[in-house]
Amino acid sequence: MPPEEPRPVPHSLITQQRHLVTEFAFCLGEISTTIRVRVYRQLANQRYSAEQSHYIQTPLQKEPAFESGDEHASLDACLTAIADVMVEQYQQAEQAGHRPSEDWLLPSRDFD
């Protein structure tokens, strides 16, 4: 029997309700730090959003790069959007002659 899917709690003070769907982990290229992504399904509209353990900031970037969309139609679309941003920044830095480094990953202060 599949697990029961949660429904929104019917109370006006309970907002931004979401359900943890999965946690996904990966490494990026030659960087051995594990990056974790938690994906949530929003109960109000069935869209997907995520939190990630690390963001990428290569020597080419003034600020960390992150996937800016917070509502995706599917789990795959959500994960792909995050991966695409990280891979793009990684590859641009490599192509500019920078050697991959653990220092390129910045831990998220909001991910516990």
Contacts in CASP RR format, 6 or more apart in sequence:
PFRMAT RR
TARGET T0000
AUTHOR 0000-0000-0000
METHOD contacts of the structure
MODEL  1
MPPEEPRPVPHSLITQQRHLVTEFAFCLGEISTTIRVRVYRQLANQRYSA
EQSHYIQTPLQKEPAFESGDEHASLDACLTAIADVMVEQYQQAEQAGHRP
SEDWLLPSRDFD
5 19 0 8 1.000
6 19 0 8 1.000
6 43 0 8 1.000
7 43 0 8 1.000
8 14 0 8 1.000
8 17 0 8 1.000
8 43 0 8 1.000
8 44 0 8 1.000
9 17 0 8 1.000
16 42 0 8 1.000
17 42 0 8 1.000
17 43 0 8 1.000
17 44 0 8 1.000
18 40 0 8 1.000
18 41 0 8 1.000
18 42 0 8 1.000
18 43 0 8 1.000
18 49 0 8 1.000
19 40 0 8 1.000
19 41 0 8 1.000
19 43 0 8 1.000
20 38 0 8 1.000
20 39 0 8 1.000
20 40 0 8 1.000
21 39 0 8 1.000
21 40 0 8 1.000
21 41 0 8 1.000
21 48 0 8 1.000
21 75 0 8 1.000
22 38 0 8 1.000
22 39 0 8 1.000
22 75 0 8 1.000
23 36 0 8 1.000
23 37 0 8 1.000
23 38 0 8 1.000
23 39 0 8 1.000
24 36 0 8 1.000
24 37 0 8 1.000
24 38 0 8 1.000
24 39 0 8 1.000
24 79 0 8 1.000
25 34 0 8 1.000
25 35 0 8 1.000
25 36 0 8 1.000
25 37 0 8 1.000
26 34 0 8 1.000
26 35 0 8 1.000
26 37 0 8 1.000
26 83 0 8 1.000
27 33 0 8 1.000
27 34 0 8 1.000
27 35 0 8 1.000
28 35 0 8 1.000
28 56 0 8 1.000
28 86 0 8 1.000
28 87 0 8 1.000
28 90 0 8 1.000
28 105 0 8 1.000
29 90 0 8 1.000
29 100 0 8 1.000
30 100 0 8 1.000
31 90 0 8 1.000
31 100 0 8 1.000
31 101 0 8 1.000
31 102 0 8 1.000
31 104 0 8 1.000
31 105 0 8 1.000
32 102 0 8 1.000
33 54 0 8 1.000
33 102 0 8 1.000
33 105 0 8 1.000
34 53 0 8 1.000
35 52 0 8 1.000
35 53 0 8 1.000
35 54 0 8 1.000
35 86 0 8 1.000
35 105 0 8 1.000
36 52 0 8 1.000
36 53 0 8 1.000
36 54 0 8 1.000
36 111 0 8 1.000
37 50 0 8 1.000
37 51 0 8 1.000
37 52 0 8 1.000
37 53 0 8 1.000
37 79 0 8 1.000
37 82 0 8 1.000
38 50 0 8 1.000
38 51 0 8 1.000
38 52 0 8 1.000
38 111 0 8 1.000
39 48 0 8 1.000
39 49 0 8 1.000
39 50 0 8 1.000
39 75 0 8 1.000
39 78 0 8 1.000
39 79 0 8 1.000
40 48 0 8 1.000
40 49 0 8 1.000
40 50 0 8 1.000
40 51 0 8 1.000
41 47 0 8 1.000
41 48 0 8 1.000
42 48 0 8 1.000
42 49 0 8 1.000
42 71 0 8 1.000
45 71 0 8 1.000
47 71 0 8 1.000
47 72 0 8 1.000
47 73 0 8 1.000
48 71 0 8 1.000
48 72 0 8 1.000
48 73 0 8 1.000
48 74 0 8 1.000
48 75 0 8 1.000
48 77 0 8 1.000
48 78 0 8 1.000
49 70 0 8 1.000
49 71 0 8 1.000
49 72 0 8 1.000
49 78 0 8 1.000
50 67 0 8 1.000
50 78 0 8 1.000
50 79 0 8 1.000
50 82 0 8 1.000
51 108 0 8 1.000
51 110 0 8 1.000
51 111 0 8 1.000
52 66 0 8 1.000
52 82 0 8 1.000
52 108 0 8 1.000
52 111 0 8 1.000
53 107 0 8 1.000
53 108 0 8 1.000
53 111 0 8 1.000
54 105 0 8 1.000
54 106 0 8 1.000
54 107 0 8 1.000
54 108 0 8 1.000
55 64 0 8 1.000
55 65 0 8 1.000
55 66 0 8 1.000
55 105 0 8 1.000
55 106 0 8 1.000
55 108 0 8 1.000
56 64 0 8 1.000
56 65 0 8 1.000
56 85 0 8 1.000
56 86 0 8 1.000
56 89 0 8 1.000
56 90 0 8 1.000
56 104 0 8 1.000
56 105 0 8 1.000
56 106 0 8 1.000
57 63 0 8 1.000
57 64 0 8 1.000
57 65 0 8 1.000
57 89 0 8 1.000
57 104 0 8 1.000
57 105 0 8 1.000
57 106 0 8 1.000
58 89 0 8 1.000
58 90 0 8 1.000
58 92 0 8 1.000
58 93 0 8 1.000
58 98 0 8 1.000
58 104 0 8 1.000
59 93 0 8 1.000
59 96 0 8 1.000
59 98 0 8 1.000
60 89 0 8 1.000
60 92 0 8 1.000
60 93 0 8 1.000
60 96 0 8 1.000
60 98 0 8 1.000
61 89 0 8 1.000
64 106 0 8 1.000
65 85 0 8 1.000
65 86 0 8 1.000
65 88 0 8 1.000
65 89 0 8 1.000
66 85 0 8 1.000
67 81 0 8 1.000
67 82 0 8 1.000
67 84 0 8 1.000
67 85 0 8 1.000
69 81 0 8 1.000
72 78 0 8 1.000
72 81 0 8 1.000
90 100 0 8 1.000
90 104 0 8 1.000
93 100 0 8 1.000
93 104 0 8 1.000
94 100 0 8 1.000
END
